[in-house]
């Protein structure tokens, strides 16, 4: 099949591809992008297409894989889309940073509770918080990895308990 024949067959299948995108998205813009990506990949990898095979099935496979890869990429990026009027969520103030004076008190309360836990729980907890992996903590403290996980778990529970009792007063 020549390149011109291949291109004509793809152009003839674009209507079918548009219908197929409805399985993935209801957004017309995303649908057009998906079709464009599919056609681009089909043209780029034309030499991978085996003669006398189902072109429509090959294009569907490319489209499905492109959609899945894009979906996974967006999940990893954790991108949020603000579709609200006047971009409300992008313009709302961030109240969850440690920049305000009252948040500094919260941080001090948390650190006070952390420093009050037992020493055998505190050392693995602080090591984990500073970036050590479980197996590194176990090697350095010469204890089993299960014990490390257990101590970190109990340290968290103890800190949570102290914080709850401190705020319920």
N, C-alpha and C positions, 0 to 999 in steps of 0.2 A: 504494500500500500504506500503510495507516495505521500509526501507531507501535505500536499494540497487536498488529497482525498481524506486524509486523517483529520485535517482542520474542518472540512465540510461536515464530516460525520459528527464531530464534536459540536459544531454550531447547530446541527439538526437536533441534537440531544439536549440543548440548553433548556427547553421547556420542561422536559422530563426531570432535569436536574433541579429546576425551580420547585417542582412538586415534591421532590425528594427532600429538599431542605426543610419542608414543613414538619418532617419527623424530628428535626433537631431544634428549630427555633421558629417562633412566630414573629420575630422582629424582621421587617423587610430589609433593613440595612445589613443586619448580620447575615441574612439569607444571600444577599447580593455579594457580600464579602466572601462567603463560603463558596459560592459558585465561582467567583473570580480566582480564589486560591486553588480550587479543584482544576479548573481549566489551565491555569498557569503550570501546575505540577504535571498535568497530563501532557502538555506541550513540551515541558522541560525533559520529561522522562519518556518521550515517545519511543525511544529505542528499547525500552523495557516491555512495551506492549507486544505480546505474541500475536503473530498473524493468525487469522481465522479463529480468534477467541471473541468472547462477548465484550464489546467495547463499553456497553452500558454498565455491565457488572463491574468492569475495571474502574470506571469513573465513580460508581457508587462506593466502591471500596476506598478509593482515594478520598472521596468526600467524607465518609464516615471516619477514617483515620485522621484526617485534617481536623474535623470537629472535635474528636476525642483529645488530640494533642493540644488544640487551642484551649479546650476546657481545663485540661490538667495544668496548662501553663497559667491560666488565669487564677486557678485555685492556689497555685504556689505563690503567685504574686500577691494574692489577697487584695485584689483591686476592688474598690467599691465604686459603684456607679451611683451618682446622685441624680435621680430623675425628678426630684421635687421641683416645684416652682421656685424660681430664684435661687436654686442651689442651696437650700436651707441647711442640709447636713454639712456641706463644706464650709459654710459661713458661721456655724454655731460655735460658741466659745468652748474651749476644752477645759473642763473643770477637774480633770484627773491627772494633773501634773503636780510636781512638788514645787511649784513656783509661788504659791500663795502662802501667807503666814500660817493659816490654820493647817495646811498640809505639812508644814514643817513640824508642827506639834504632833500630827499623826505619825510622821516618820520617827520622831523621837520616842513616841509611845511604843511603836513596833520594835524599835531597836532595844528599848528597855526590856520588853518582854522576851526578846531573843536572848539577851545577855543574862536573863534570870533562869534560863533552863539549866538542867544538870549538865555537868562538864562532859560526861560520856555521850550525851546527845548533841551538845553544842559543837564539839570539834568536827564530827562528820558533817553536821548541818552547815557550818560555816565553810567548810572545804567544798561542799557541793554547791553552795551559793556563789562561791568565787570561781566556779567553772571546772572543778575536778570531776572526773567521771567516777562511777561507782567502783570500778575495778582499781582505779588509781588510789582512791581513798582506802580501799581494802588492803592494797599492797603497802601503803605508807603506814597505816595503823596496825598492820599485821593481824587483821581480823577477817573472818569470812565475808563475802560480798552480801550474803543474806542478812548478816548482822548490820552491815552498813545501811542497807535499804530500810531495815526495821528501825534503826536509830533515827534516820532522817524522817521517816514517817511519824514516829512518836514525837520527835522535836516539833514537827509541824502541828500535830494535834495539841501539844502542850501550849504552843504559842497561840494557836487559835482559841483555846480555852481561856488563856489569860486575857486575850484581847476582848473576848465576849464578856467575861466577868468584869473587866475594867470599864466597858461601855454601858453595861446594864445598871451600873450604880447610879 
